[in-house]
Structures are given as C-alpha cells and as structure tokens.
Amino acid sequence: MRRLSIAVERFPIAGRFVISRGSRTEAVVVTARLEEDGAAGWGECVPYARYGETVEGVVAAIEALRPRIEAGIDRVALQDAMPAGAARNAVDCALWDLEAKRAGVPAMTLAGIDRLRPATTAYTISLGTPEEMAQATRKAADRPILKIKLGAPEGDLERIRAVREAAPDATLIADANEGWIADRLASHLKACADAGFALVEQPLPAGADEALADVERPVLVCADESAHDRRNLERIAALYDAINIKLDKTGGLTEALATAAAAQERGLAIMVGCMVGTSLAMAPAMLLTPRARFVDLDGPLLLARDREGGLVFEGSVIHPPQPGLWG
C-alpha cells in the first residue's frame, strides 16, 4: 500500500528577493512524500500567487487526490487527474523519485538520459535602484551568468547600463517579469542589445504581448509567464525566440520534458528556470539541462539555508543530484 505525506516548510531568503511585482523574505514550499514497498520518493513545489495559487490551495488539491495517489496512480494518469501547476508538480516529481528508487536506477535513466553533467546556473540580482543593483552586481561579478531583475516603472535603461558596467565580462539575462509596456519595448530591447545582454525574459504582460510580433528583436526574447506547457506553443513560437520551462508551471517533470521536446521542434531555445525553492525543487529540473541553452536554477543560492543533503554548488556550477536527495 502506498502512503502519502504532505508538509509545508519555510526557508528564509538571504536578504530580500525583489521583482517587479513585489518582494519576499522567505520561500514557502509544499512537499509530497510517497512511501511504498520500503522505498520513498518526494517532490517539492512552490505555490505562486501570480497563477492564483496558495499554500492552502495546493495542499487541498493534493489531499483531494489522496485516494487515487495512495491507490497507485502513475505519472501518465496523473496528467489528466490534476491540472498543470504546483500541486501536480510535487506529486509528479515524487512519483519519478519513487519509481527510480523502486527500480534501483537513476531517474535520468527512466527519462532516457545517458548522463547528466554539471551545469552553470545564472545568479539573480534583485530589482533595486541602479546604484543598489550595480553594487550587488559587483559583488557577484565573478559569476559567469547573471540574471538581472528589471520591470520598474522608471529607470530600467539606467539599470541596464549600470549592471553592465559593474560586470563587464558576465553573460547577462534581463528579466522584466511583465513590467514593460509596448511603447518602451523597442528602446528597452535595443538598450539590452547594446549592453550585450544574451536574453530578455517576459518583457510584456502575458495577456498583452502581441506587440512582440511587430517589433525588431535585436536580442533573444524568452516567454516565461506567457508559456506554461505545450498548449500554446504555436503562439509562443510566433512571438518569442525562447521559452522558460519551470516545473511548477508545467505541473511536473513529465510535462516539462514533453514541453522541451515540442518547443525545440518549433525552433525555440530552452531555458530551464525555477521559483525560489530548495535543492529538492531544483534536482528534477536538472534533467532538463541537457536540452537547455540557459540554466536558471539558483533558488538554493538565494536562501539563507538550504535543506540538508542539498545539491552541491561550486560557485555557479551545479552538480547532478545524489539519490539521497532525489532521483
């Protein structure tokens, strides 16, 4: 008989995590743990208010499916039993982990991956004044890839110049978190291109991004809030150059792998991203890194403390998870 346990955990963030929509000082995560035949698998998700999720709602959604989960639902049936989102992510990743532990093989083998190599992640610089962001960037300038949070009502052109001056050798990614408007799109994309940014994430609101079809894109533009899974990839491919795949959006690793394959078929570059969570949330996302042009799995680096037995980071280099953590 399979047994399900659900837990809510809180992990303090080092300082504050600030984006265009607000700031946070802690990461609140929900974990699902499955035990069966002496093996245990678990998964972590981060409920996200932007998508109408709450911690209580995610816990309730998993609880509602408890009878089917404990009766032995598999990953394929789970895709129809729950909608995409954080709740399904926790259960899906727990099922992957449980299947790997019961079979005695790594989860990457179940996914058809021969080998996982270490990956270099972007490191996030929170939104602030140009001076504050320049100072934070200088402290992190030895990291090879920096993700710069933008999207304030004013001052982003100054922020773009300031962070480039503070980290002249780093690969820079801009993330506006839906904070720009169509009238400023061309000038802001040009500023990023002139500063040598490699990518701009979600410059316009998800419901108002049609302007991307008519503007010159001198830098790659990546869909984040506009793209969750495979359902609207034709539209995404017409407007964007890349897609940010996050397990909390796709509803788990199962759909994330399928979304990555379908996106590549349409010529979209892959970015594998994350919410601010612990190593347990990053571990299954590592299985997407062989397909990814950009990796943004720095969640544990932004925490004041990670969970015990977490991923090994050497600077910005993430090593593949050990079975004791996940997979």
N, C-alpha and C positions, 0 to 999 in steps of 0.2 A: 504494500500500500504506500502510495506517495503522500508525503506530508509537506504542507506549505506553511512557511512562516513569513510574516511581513513586519518590517521595522522602519521607523523613521529616525534618522540620525542627523545631527547638526555638526558642521565643521566650520570653525571660524576662518574667515578670509584674512590674509595678511594685508592690513590696511583697509582700503575700500576698493571695490570693483565698480567702476563708473562707466556707463554708456549713455547714449542719447536719451534713453527712456528712464534713467534713474540710477540709483546706487544701492549696493548691498554690502553687508559686513559679514555675512555667513552664507554657507551653502547648506540648504536643507534637502536631503536626499531620501528616497524611499528604496528599500531593498526587498527583494523577494528571494527566499531561500527554499530550495526543494530538496527533500531527502527521500531516497528510495534505494532499497537493497544495499544499504550500507554506504552508499555514495551520496554526496551533496553537491549541488550546484547553486550558484547565486548570481543575481544581476542587480544593477543599481540604475535608478533613473532620477532625473531632476525635474519635478513639476515646474512648468513655465507659465507664468501669468499671461504673457503675450499671446499664448494659444488657448487661453481660457482654463488653464489647469490650476488646481490647488493640491496641496499635500493631502487634504482630507478626501478630495475627489478621486485622486489616484489610488489611495488606499481602498476606498469604497469600490472602485472599478475592479481591482484585483480580488477583493473579497467576494464580489458578486460572481466571479468566475471560479471561486474556490472549488465547488463540487466537480467541475469539469477538469480543473487542473489536477486535483488530487485523484481523480478517476483515470488520469493518464493521458490527457490531451497532448498531442505532439505539436511541433512547430508549424507544420503545414495547416492543421486545423485551427491553430491559434490566430492565424492571419485573418480568418473570417469571423472568429469569435469575439475579437476586440478590434476597435478602430486603431489606426496609427496614432502614436503618441507615447507619452512617458510610461503609462501603466503597462502597455503591451511590451515596451522595451525591457522593463525589469523582468517580466516573465519570460520573454523570448530569450534573453541572454542567460537566464537561469537554466532554461531548457538546453541551450547549447552546452553550457558548462556541465550539467548533469549527464547529458549524452556522452560527452567526451570522457568524463570520469568513469562512467559505467563501461564504456568501450575500451578504456585504457589507452586511448590515443589522443593526441592534441586536437583541440578544436580546429586549428588551421588545417589539419588533415581532413576532417569532416567537411571543411569548406573547399577542399580541392587545392589547397595551397601547399607547395612543397617546403617552402622555407620562409620564415619571417626574419627580416633583417632589422637592425636598429634604424630608427627614423629620426630626422631632425624636425623638431616642432617649432612653430612660431611662438613667440612670447609676447603677451599682451601688455600694451601701455594704455592705461585707463584715460578716459576723457578728462581734461582739465584746461586750465589756461595754457596758451602757448609756452609760457615760461615754465609752468609746472610740468608739462609734457616733455619739454626739452631736457629738464633736469632728470626726469625719470628715464628718458631715453639714453642720456649719457651714462647713467648707472648700469644700463643693460646693453650698452653699445658693443660689448664683446660677444653678444648672442648673434648668431648669423641671420636669423629671421625675426623681425619684429612686426607685430600686428598693432596698428595704431587706431584707437577708437576716435571717431570723428562724429559729425552729425549735430553739432551745436547750432543754434540759430545764427550766430555770427562767429567769425574768427577762424574758420577752418582753413582758409588759404594761408593764414599766418601759422597755424599749427602744422600744416604740411611742410612749409619751409623750415620751421624750427626743428622738427624732428629729423629732417634730412641733414641739416647742419650738425645736429647732435650725434648722428650715426651715419657718417658718410659712406661706410663700407657695407652696411647691413642691407639685406633684402627687406623691403618694406611692403606691407599689406595694409591698405586702408579699409576700415570697416565703419561705414556710416550708420549702420543699424536703422535704415529707413529715414534718416534725418535730413536728407537734402530735398530740395524742391526742383521741379523741372526747369525753372528759369535759371537756376545756377548750375545745372548739370554739366553743360559743356565746359564752363570755366573751371569747375572743380575737377573734372576728369583731366583737362589739359594741365592743370597745376600738378596733379599726381603724376602724369606722364613726364612733365618737365623735371620733376623731382626724382624720377627714376623708380617710381613705385611699380611693383610687379603685378598688382591685383587691387581691384576695388570691390569690396563686398556691399551688396544691397544698398545702393545709393538712394533709391526712391522707395516710398511705401509700397508694400506688396500689392495693394489694390490700386496703385496709381503709377505703375512702372512702364506703361505703354510708350512713354517718351523715349525709352531706350531704343526703340525701333527706328527713330528718326535722327538720332544724334551720332556724330562721329565718336567712335570709342578708341582713343589712342592708347588705352591701357585695357587689359582684360577686365571684364566686369563679371562678377560672380553672384548668382542667386543664392540667398540664404532664406529669409523669411518668405520669399515668393515660392520656394520649392521645398516640398516635404518628402515626396516619394515619387513613384513612376507616373502618377495620374495626370500630370500636366507637363510632361517633358517636351512635347511638341511646342507648346507655347514658350517654355523656358529656352529651348534651343533657338527660337526666333528672336529672342530679346537679349540673351546673355551668352557669355563665352565659357562660363564655368558654373559648377553647382557645388554648394557646400552641403555635404551629406552628414547629418548628425543622427545618431541612433535614437535620440529622444524625439526627433521629428518623424523618422521612418517607422518608428514602433518596433525597433529591434534590429539585430544583425541580419536576420533573414531577408527582410525587405531592403535593408541597406545594401547588401551585396547585389541584389537584383537591380536596384536603382542605379548603382555604379555601372553595372554592365550595360544597362539600357541607355544611360547618359553617354557613355563612351561611344556607343553605336551611333549616336546623334552628333558626335564631334565635340561634346562638352568636356572640358578639363575637369578633373575631380579634385575637390578639396575635402578632406575629412576633418570635421570640426567637432566641437563639444560644447556642452553647457559647463558651468563651473561645478565640478564634482570631484570625486576621489579617483584613485587609481583603478578601482573596481569598474567605474564607468568607462575609463579610457582603454582598459585591457581588450574588450571585444572589438572596439573601434580600430585597434591595431591591425586587425585582419583586413582592413580596407587600405592600409598604407601601400601595399604593392601596386595598387591602381592609382594612387594619389600623386598629383603634381605638387600639391601643397598640403602640409600636415599642420593642424592646429589642435593639439591635444595637451595643452599646457595647464589644464584645470588643476592638477595637484600642485603645480609650481606656484599657483596663486593662493593656496591655502596656508594658513598658519601651521597646520598639521594635517598630514595625510593619514589614511588608515594604516595599521601595522601590516607589514609584508607587502607594501605597495610596489609599484613599478620602480625600476632603477633608472634614474636620470643622471647622466653625466653632462652637466651644463644643459644644453638644449637637446641632447641626444637621448631618446627613449629606447630602452631595451625591451624586447618582447616579454610578455608576462610569463611568470613561472606558474606551474599548475596549482601551487598553493594559493595563489590569488584568484586566477580564473583560467579556464581552458586547458 
